[in-house]
Amino acid sequence: MAINLNRPLRGFRFVQTQVGDTLQKVAARELGDVSQWPSLIYINNLVYPYLTDDETQATEQVILNGGTIMVPSAALLMPLAATADTALGTDIALQNGRLSGDGMGDFAVVSGSDNYEQAVSTKLVTRQGRMLWYPSYGSRLRKLIGSVNGPTAGLLARSYASATILSDQRTVSVGKISVTVQGAAINVSASAVTVNGSVDVDVSA
């Protein structure tokens, strides 16, 4: 099967390599097609032997197994210039929904998995339609406030929470998720798989 190494990529995600890994093993495990291994060379700008278990062979272009490697992801739109440290972004930090300072006259910032958790949590507690200019932003969870915490409300809450988490372009999938609706309170506990590993999201609305 011919592989066009110059084709544009729609996006990528980060995965951790394992001891004994080769690009063929990573392609088979992560892409479901061992023949796609040459594309991993292009995406990661690698040179032979590409992956290694020997620390003395590791360089910027040879990944030491146990480290992270980028693989194609059809569902995500991430620039190739991003790294494992920057893929989840940086934003202004919020404390109880308000801007906070850094103690030196500037806004405090939050990065990586903390930034992702803040963004998803804020979206979960914001009623969808509340923001005039962004009517699709937010979650439908607040529609369940006051409902009986039975099987129907539980299923709806899980569905609404999952849809909200998946709407973030950095989310690959949602793992375990628990949502309870008790009177005016909604509690969400979820494990999201992002382009840079798993992030736990816990929020009360």
SERO-4910 file (N, C-alpha, C, O; in steps of 0.05 Angstrom, whole numbers):
BEGIN
 pado doro    nc1    nc2    nc3   cac1   cac2   cac3    cc1    cc2    cc3    oc1    oc2    oc3
  Met    A     17    -24      0      0      0      0     18     25      0     34     28     18
  Ala    A     14     43    -20     30     67    -22     21     87     -1     -3     90      4
  Ile    A     40    101     11     33    121     31     44    148     22     68    151     17
  Asn    A     27    168     20     35    195     12     44    210     37     28    219     53
  Leu    A     71    213     40     81    227     63     78    257     62     83    270     82
  Asn    A     69    268     40     65    296     37     36    305     40     29    328     37
  Arg    A     19    286     47    -10    292     49    -14    309     74      0    306     94
  Pro    A    -34    327     73    -40    343     97    -53    326    118    -68    307    112
  Leu    A    -46    331    143    -57    315    165    -80    331    178    -78    355    182
  Arg    A   -102    318    184   -124    331    197   -118    336    227   -129    355    238
  Gly    A   -101    320    239    -95    324    267    -79    301    278    -71    283    264
  Phe    A    -74    302    304    -59    281    317    -66    279    346    -80    296    357
  Arg    A    -56    258    358    -58    254    387    -32    243    397    -16    232    381
  Phe    A    -27    245    422     -2    234    434     -8    207    447    -28    204    461
  Val    A     10    188    443      8    163    457     35    156    469     56    166    459
  Gln    A     35    140    489     60    132    502     71    106    490     56     87    487
  Thr    A     96    106    483    109     82    473    115     63    496    117     71    519
  Gln    A    119     38    489    125     17    509    152      4    504    162      5    481
  Val    A    163     -8    524    189    -21    521    186    -43    499    167    -58    499
  Gly    A    205    -43    481    205    -62    459    189    -53    435    187    -68    415
  Asp    A    178    -29    436    162    -19    414    178    -13    389    202     -6    391
  Thr    A    166    -18    366    176     -9    340    154      8    328    131      8    337
  Leu    A    160     23    306    139     38    293    117     20    282     94     28    282
  Gln    A    125     -4    274    105    -22    264     86    -30    286     61    -32    281
  Lys    A     96    -36    310     79    -43    332     61    -20    340     37    -25    346
  Val    A     71      4    340     55     27    347     33     31    327     10     36    334
  Ala    A     39     29    301     19     32    280     -3     11    282    -26     17    279
  Ala    A      5    -14    288    -14    -35    290    -33    -30    314    -57    -34    312
  Arg    A    -21    -22    337    -36    -19    361    -54      6    361    -77      5    369
  Glu    A    -43     28    351    -57     54    353    -73     61    328    -93     75    330
  Leu    A    -65     51    305    -78     58    280    -93     34    268   -110     37    249
  Gly    A    -88     10    278   -101    -14    268    -91    -22    241   -104    -38    227
  Asp    A    -68    -12    232    -57    -18    206    -27    -16    207    -16      7    207
  Val    A    -13    -38    208     16    -38    210     29    -24    186     51    -13    189
  Ser    A     16    -23    163     28    -11    140     30     19    141     42     32    124
  Gln    A     17     31    161     18     60    164     42     70    180     45     94    185
  Trp    A     61     52    187     84     60    203    101     82    191    112     98    205
  Pro    A    104     83    164    121    104    153    110    132    158    125    152    160
  Ser    A     83    135    161     72    161    167     81    171    194     82    196    198
  Leu    A     88    153    212     97    161    239    125    174    237    132    191    253
  Ile    A    141    166    218    167    178    213    163    207    206    177    225    216
  Tyr    A    145    212    187    140    239    177    129    257    199    139    279    203
  Ile    A    109    248    213     96    264    234    115    272    256    114    295    265
  Asn    A    132    253    264    150    258    286    178    267    278    195    271    295
  Asn    A    183    269    252    210    277    242    232    259    253    251    268    265
  Leu    A    228    232    250    246    213    261    267    204    241    264    206    217
  Val    A    289    193    252    310    180    236    315    152    248    308    147    271
  Tyr    A    326    135    232    332    107    241    349    108    266    368    124    267
  Pro    A    344     92    287    324     69    288    296     77    297    281     60    305
  Tyr    A    290    103    297    263    114    303    256    111    332    251    132    346
  Leu    A    254     87    343    248     82    371    270     64    382    281     48    368
  Thr    A    276     68    408    298     52    420    293     48    450    279     64    463
  Asp    A    304     25    459    304     20    488    330     28    501    334     27    525
  Asp    A    349     37    484    376     44    493    379     74    496    377     89    477
  Glu    A    383     83    521    384    112    526    406    125    511    404    149    504
  Thr    A    428    111    505    450    123    491    444    129    461    457    145    448
  Gln    A    423    116    451    415    120    423    394    142    420    389    151    398
  Ala    A    381    150    442    360    169    441    370    197    434    390    207    445
  Thr    A    356    210    415    363    237    407    336    252    403    315    241    409
  Glu    A    337    276    392    313    291    386    297    277    364    272    280    362
  Gln    A    310    260    348    297    247    326    296    217    329    287    202    311
  Val    A    304    207    353    301    178    360    288    178    387    300    187    407
  Ile    A    264    167    389    248    168    414    256    144    432    256    121    423
  Leu    A    262    151    457    267    130    477    240    118    485    223    133    494
  Asn    A    237     92    483    212     79    490    204     86    519    220     86    538
  Gly    A    179     92    522    169    103    548    161    132    544    146    143    561
  Gly    A    171    144    523    164    172    517    139    173    500    127    152    494
  Thr    A    132    197    491    108    200    475    114    203    446    136    212    438
  Ile    A     95    195    429     97    197    400     71    206    389     50    199    400
  Met    A     71    222    368     47    231    356     37    211    335     53    199    320
  Val    A     10    207    335     -2    189    315    -25    204    303    -37    221    316
  Pro    A    -32    198    278    -55    213    265    -81    208    279    -86    187    290
  Ser    A    -98    229    279   -124    227    291   -143    241    272   -142    266    269
  Ala    A   -161    226    260   -179    238    240   -199    258    252   -209    275    238
  Ala    A   -204    255    278   -225    272    290   -216    298    301   -232    315    308
  Leu    A   -189    302    303   -179    325    317   -165    344    298   -154    336    278
  Leu    A   -165    370    305   -151    390    289   -130    403    306   -136    423    319
  Met    A   -106    392    306    -84    403    322    -60    409    304    -54    393    286
  Pro    A    -47    431    308    -23    437    292      0    419    298      4    411    321
  Leu    A     15    412    277     38    395    282     60    408    299     77    394    310
  Ala    A     59    434    301     79    448    317     75    444    347     93    450    363
  Ala    A     52    434    355     46    429    383     63    406    394     72    389    378
  Thr    A     68    406    420     83    385    433     66    373    455     44    383    460
  Ala    A     76    352    468     61    340    489     55    360    512     35    358    525
  Asp    A     74    379    515     70    399    537     51    421    529     39    433    547
  Thr    A     48    427    503     31    449    495      5    441    483    -12    458    477
  Ala    A      1    415    477    -23    406    463    -49    414    477    -70    418    463
  Leu    A    -49    415    504    -74    422    518    -76    451    524    -96    460    536
  Gly    A    -57    467    515    -60    496    515    -56    510    542    -52    498    563
  Thr    A    -57    536    540    -54    554    563    -76    575    562    -83    585    540
  Asp    A    -88    582    584   -109    602    585   -108    617    612    -92    609    630
  Ile    A   -124    637    614   -125    652    640   -138    635    661   -159    622    656
  Ala    A   -127    634    685   -137    618    706   -162    630    719   -164    655    721
  Leu    A   -181    614    726   -206    623    739   -207    612    767   -199    589    772
  Gln    A   -217    628    785   -223    619    813   -252    625    818   -260    648    820
  Asn    A   -268    604    822   -297    606    826   -309    622    803   -327    639    807
  Gly    A   -300    617    779   -311    630    755   -302    659    750   -311    672    732
  Arg    A   -283    668    767   -273    696    764   -243    696    757   -229    677    763
  Leu    A   -235    717    743   -207    720    736   -190    723    761   -199    735    781
  Ser    A   -166    713    761   -148    715    784   -122    726    776   -113    723    753
  Gly    A   -108    739    795    -82    751    789    -60    732    797    -63    713    811
  Asp    A    -36    739    787    -12    723    793      5    734    815     26    724    821
  Gly    A     -5    756    828      9    769    850     30    789    841     43    802    857
  Met    A     34    791    814     53    810    804     41    830    784     54    842    768
  Gly    A     14    833    787      1    853    770     -9    843    744    -19    858    727
  Asp    A     -8    817    740    -18    805    715    -38    783    721    -41    775    744
  Phe    A    -51    773    700    -70    751    704    -54    725    709    -33    721    697
  Ala    A    -65    708    726    -54    682    730    -62    664    706    -83    668    694
  Val    A    -45    645    698    -51    628    676    -51    599    685    -40    592    706
  Val    A    -63    582    669    -64    553    675    -58    539    649    -67    547    627
  Ser    A    -42    517    650    -33    503    626    -38    473    628    -44    462    649
  Gly    A    -35    460    605    -35    431    604    -61    419    613    -83    429    606
  Ser    A    -59    397    628    -83    383    637   -101    400    655   -125    397    655
  Asp    A    -88    418    671   -104    436    688   -121    455    671   -144    461    678
  Asn    A   -109    464    649   -124    482    631   -148    467    618   -170    477    616
  Tyr    A   -142    442    610   -163    426    597   -186    421    617   -209    425    611
  Glu    A   -179    414    642   -200    409    662   -216    434    668   -240    433    671
  Gln    A   -202    457    669   -217    482    674   -236    488    652   -259    496    657
  Ala    A   -227    485    627   -244    491    604   -269    473    603   -291    482    599
  Val    A   -264    447    607   -287    428    606   -306    432    630   -330    431    626
  Ser    A   -295    437    654   -312    442    677   -329    466    674   -352    466    681
  Thr    A   -317    488    663   -332    513    659   -354    508    639   -376    519    642
  Lys    A   -349    492    618   -369    487    598   -392    470    610   -415    474    603
  Leu    A   -385    451    628   -405    434    640   -424    449    658   -448    443    659
  Val    A   -414    470    672   -431    485    691   -446    508    678   -462    521    691
  Thr    A   -440    514    653   -453    536    639   -477    526    624   -475    507    608
  Arg    A   -500    538    629   -525    529    616   -523    536    586   -517    559    579
  Gln    A   -528    516    569   -527    520    541   -548    541    532   -571    539    540
  Gly    A   -540    561    516   -558    582    507   -555    607    524   -567    627    517
  Arg    A   -540    606    546   -537    629    564   -521    651    551   -526    675    556
  Met    A   -502    644    534   -484    664    522   -496    672    495   -497    656    476
  Leu    A   -505    697    492   -519    707    469   -503    702    443   -515    694    423
  Trp    A   -477    708    443   -461    707    419   -451    678    414   -442    673    392
  Tyr    A   -453    660    433   -444    633    430   -466    614    440   -463    601    461
  Pro    A   -489    613    426   -512    598    436   -507    568    440   -521    555    455
  Ser    A   -488    557    425   -483    528    428   -464    521    450   -459    498    456
  Tyr    A   -451    542    462   -432    537    484   -447    529    509   -468    539    515
  Gly    A   -435    510    524   -446    502    550   -457    474    549   -451    458    531
  Ser    A   -473    468    569   -483    440    573   -513    441    578   -524    461    587
  Arg    A   -526    419    572   -555    417    577   -560    406    605   -583    401    612
  Leu    A   -539    402    621   -542    390    647   -561    405    665   -577    394    680
  Arg    A   -560    432    664   -576    448    682   -606    445    677   -623    452    694
  Lys    A   -614    434    654   -642    429    649   -653    407    667   -677    405    671
  Leu    A   -635    392    679   -643    370    696   -646    378    725   -656    362    742
  Ile    A   -638    402    732   -640    411    760   -669    411    769   -687    421    756
  Gly    A   -673    399    792   -700    396    803   -714    370    796   -735    364    807
  Ser    A   -702    355    777   -714    329    769   -708    308    790   -689    311    806
  Val    A   -723    287    790   -719    264    808   -694    249    799   -690    243    775
  Asn    A   -677    242    818   -651    229    812   -657    199    807   -648    182    823
  Gly    A   -671    193    786   -677    165    779   -662    156    755   -644    171    745
  Pro    A   -668    133    744   -654    122    721   -655    140    696   -635    143    683
  Thr    A   -678    152    691   -680    169    667   -662    194    670   -648    201    651
  Ala    A   -664    207    693   -647    231    697   -618    224    696   -601    239    685
  Gly    A   -611    201    706   -583    192    706   -573    187    678   -550    195    672
  Leu    A   -589    174    662   -581    169    634   -578    195    618   -559    198    603
  Leu    A   -597    213    622   -596    238    608   -571    254    617   -558    266    601
  Ala    A   -566    254    643   -544    269    654   -517    259    642   -500    274    634
  Arg    A   -515    232    641   -490    220    630   -487    227    600   -465    233    591
  Ser    A   -510    227    586   -509    233    558   -501    263    553   -485    269    536
  Tyr    A   -513    281    569   -507    309    566   -478    315    573   -464    330    559
  Ala    A   -469    303    595   -441    308    604   -421    297    584   -401    310    577
  Ser    A   -426    273    574   -408    261    554   -407    278    529   -385    283    518
  Ala    A   -430    287    519   -431    304    495   -415    330    499   -401    339    481
  Thr    A   -417    341    523   -403    366    528   -373    362    529   -358    378    517
  Ile    A   -364    340    541   -335    334    543   -324    328    515   -302    337    508
  Leu    A   -339    313    499   -330    306    472   -330    329    453   -317    329    433
  Ser    A   -345    351    460   -346    374    442   -320    390    443   -315    407    426
  Asp    A   -303    385    463   -277    398    464   -259    383    444   -256    359    445
  Gln    A   -246    398    425   -231    385    404   -206    370    414   -194    354    399
  Arg    A   -199    375    439   -176    360    450   -183    333    461   -166    318    469
  Thr    A   -209    327    462   -219    302    474   -219    280    452   -230    284    430
  Val    A   -207    258    458   -208    234    441   -232    217    447   -246    208    430
  Ser    A   -236    212    473   -259    195    482   -264    200    512   -247    212    525
  Val    A   -286    191    521   -294    193    549   -294    165    561   -308    148    551
  Gly    A   -279    161    583   -278    135    596   -301    133    616   -324    137    609
  Lys    A   -293    126    640   -314    123    661   -326    151    667   -312    171    667
  Ile    A   -352    151    672   -365    176    678   -388    171    697   -403    152    694
  Ser    A   -390    187    718   -411    185    738   -424    212    741   -411    232    746
  Val    A   -451    213    739   -466    238    742   -489    234    760   -504    215    757
  Thr    A   -492    251    780   -515    249    798   -530    276    798   -517    297    797
  Val    A   -556    274    799   -573    298    801   -588    297    827   -604    279    831
  Gln    A   -583    316    844   -596    316    870   -608    344    875   -593    362    883
  Gly    A   -633    347    870   -646    373    874   -633    394    856   -635    392    831
  Ala    A   -621    414    868   -609    436    853   -579    431    847   -565    449    837
  Ala    A   -569    407    854   -540    402    851   -536    379    830   -550    359    830
  Ile    A   -516    383    814   -507    363    794   -478    358    798   -462    377    798
  Asn    A   -470    333    802   -442    326    806   -433    308    783   -446    288    776
  Val    A   -411    316    771   -399    301    748   -371    292    755   -355    308    764
  Ser    A   -366    266    751   -339    256    754   -333    239    730   -346    219    725
  Ala    A   -313    247    714   -307    233    689   -277    231    685   -261    247    695
  Ser    A   -270    211    668   -242    208    660   -242    211    629   -253    195    615
  Ala    A   -230    233    620   -229    239    591   -202    231    580   -181    237    592
  Val    A   -202    218    557   -177    213    543   -172    235    523   -188    240    505
  Thr    A   -150    250    527   -145    273    510   -122    267    491   -111    245    491
  Val    A   -114    287    475    -92    283    456    -66    280    471    -45    273    459
  Asn    A    -66    285    497    -42    281    513    -47    265    538    -38    273    560
  Gly    A    -62    243    536    -66    225    559    -93    230    573   -109    247    564
  Ser    A    -97    216    595   -122    218    610   -122    241    629   -102    248    642
  Val    A   -145    254    631   -149    276    650   -175    271    665   -196    266    653
  Asp    A   -174    272    692   -198    269    708   -213    296    711   -200    317    716
  Val    A   -239    296    707   -255    320    709   -276    315    731   -292    297    729
  Asp    A   -275    332    751   -294    331    773   -306    359    777   -292    378    781
  Val    A   -333    360    775   -346    386    777   -373    384    790   -387    364    786
  Ser    A   -380    404    805   -407    406    818   -421    431    807   -409    453    807
  Ala    A   -445    427    798   -460    450    786   -486    455    801   -501    473    795
***
